[in-house]
Amino acid sequence: MSYQSGQIIQKPRSSLSRALIVTRRELRDTLRDWRIITPIITLVVILPLILAAILNTLSANLVRDLGQATFYGKLLPFTTLAIGFLPMSFCLVIALETFVGEKERNSLEALLSAPLTDQELFLGKFVAATLPTVAASMFASLSFSVVFTLMGQPFPVEPGLLLTFLALNVVQALVMVAGSVLVSTHTTSVRAANIMASFIILPMSLAVQLEAILLLNNLQVGLYFMLLALVVILVLLLRSGVRIFNREEIIAREGDNVTFKGVFKGFGYFFHRTPREALAHQKTGLRWTPWRFYRQDIPQIIGLYKAASLVVTLAIAGGILLCVWVSTWPVVQELRDNLNLADRLSGTRNPLCQGEGFNSINIGGMRGVTWEGLFINNTVAVLFGSALSVVSLGVAGILILMVSTGPIGFITGFFFQLDLNPLPLLAGFILPHGVIELPAAIIGIAAALKISTSIIAPPAGMSIGQSFQFALVNYIKLLALIVPLLLIAAIIEANITPSIGCWLTGGTV
């Protein structure tokens, strides 16, 4: 609803039926193009047929070399999962050309001038790009399974696990298409869109590798967590895409001419302005000073990244709870018994509290737990996790944090199983420095997450290049907070935490 000349103008509500008009138009054009249909048929029919024939021919040798359980219980299910991912990378081209391709063909203006809302245009294009991708992924997995069975072999995967694979492939396809449509709306050429696609394919490739690790190690339950995480990412991408889609900006956006002078000028522009001024495209009224930097810039960035920080925090909490649950698995309990942890954790004197025991540990290339070694180790970990997050939509950095905090869950689970109280150990040896170190790591990974998503969900009024510069400058600014926090945490961990921990636990584990 809007106001004009004292009159209330009711904006038309979005309709799925009108969005499907765009979908039918797109599908008709896609199915007419042999350059698209031929590779899809190859990936979903011919390739599964060839792969099934090869595995059927080599099945006897593979069973002899790998074992029947490995071949039928791991290799075939993994093949079924992986072959469904292959068509997605090609079908991504369809999504990448949804808007920018029409702009290069000079047909975009006619489409955007149609009596459709922005939401209808976006959803219509999204559904049109989604249907071939999802259909190709599902058909590839099913065709491989059916063909392999028709060759006289058992069905390569259990029906329940097959449904899980199909669900994972469908959601992965939806995530890739949603990201690709977002990229297509904010680039000015198909070439640029294809280059930006690497930021979509790489995270999904890492996700498939993680799924393979879970599957090959008989951790199928982890696939459900992967599915949940992908659904959350999909919802965020769709919400962002519908919110920031604007036809006027798409029509007005011209080619991005990148020069070193322009890049440095852009960095300077965002660095000398507070985040709120940069988002509002206002000239700064305050001179840059360290006082203004810590009093306004840092708090504003943290406020802008509240949602990303919440996502990272929930992932860490979920990882800890997951490890508590994993500690109850029979195989883990068997390992616990083999290591005789019950006797070791029952009133055993903590070696870290005994004389030189604490100085026998080597951290950061320095002998002994020194604050220098801890500081270098933690800083490198945060920077490395941030770098991986940029190329993986934040997935890698979050996983690193989950792995580093996961032992808290295992310790808690083991102590509860042995009727021991884990609170003194956790409060003494983790809490003193953890209250400073963990927030610093969360802020760093959240800022890296915003860098990775800046290219697919730019703020209003910013191009992809400006959005990336803005997010990168914000990360650099946050380092002025993260690094001192890690330094303080390292000093506390090396000099204060051991005393508190040994005092609270009485020198025992």
Buried (B, 14 or more C-beta within 10 A) or exposed (E): EEEEEEEEEEEEEBBEEBBBBBBEBBBEEBEEEEEBEEBBBEBBBEBBBEBBEEBBEEBEEBBEEEEEEBBBBBBBBBBBBBBBBBBBBBBBBBBBBBBBBBBBEEEBEEBBEBEBBBBBBBBBBBBBBBBBBBBBBBBBBBBBBBBBEEBEBEBBBEEEBBEBBBBBBBBBBBBBBBBBBBBBBBBBBBEBBBEBBEBBBBBBBBBBEBBBEBBBEEEBEBBEBBBEBBBBBBEBBBEBBBEBBBBEBBEEBEEBEEEEEEEEEBBEBBBBBBBBBBBEEEEEEEEEEEEEBEEBBBEBBBEBBEEBBEBBBEBBEBBBEBBBEBBEEEEBBEEBEEEEBBEEBEEEEBBBBEEEEBEEBEBBEBEBBBBBBBBBBBBEBBBEBBBBBBBBBBBBBBBBBBEBBBEBBBBBBBBBBBEBEBEBBBBBBBBBBBEBBBBBBBBBBBBBBBBBBBBBBBBEEBBBBBBBBBBBBBBEBBBEBBBEBBBBBBBBBBEEBBEBBBEBBEBBB
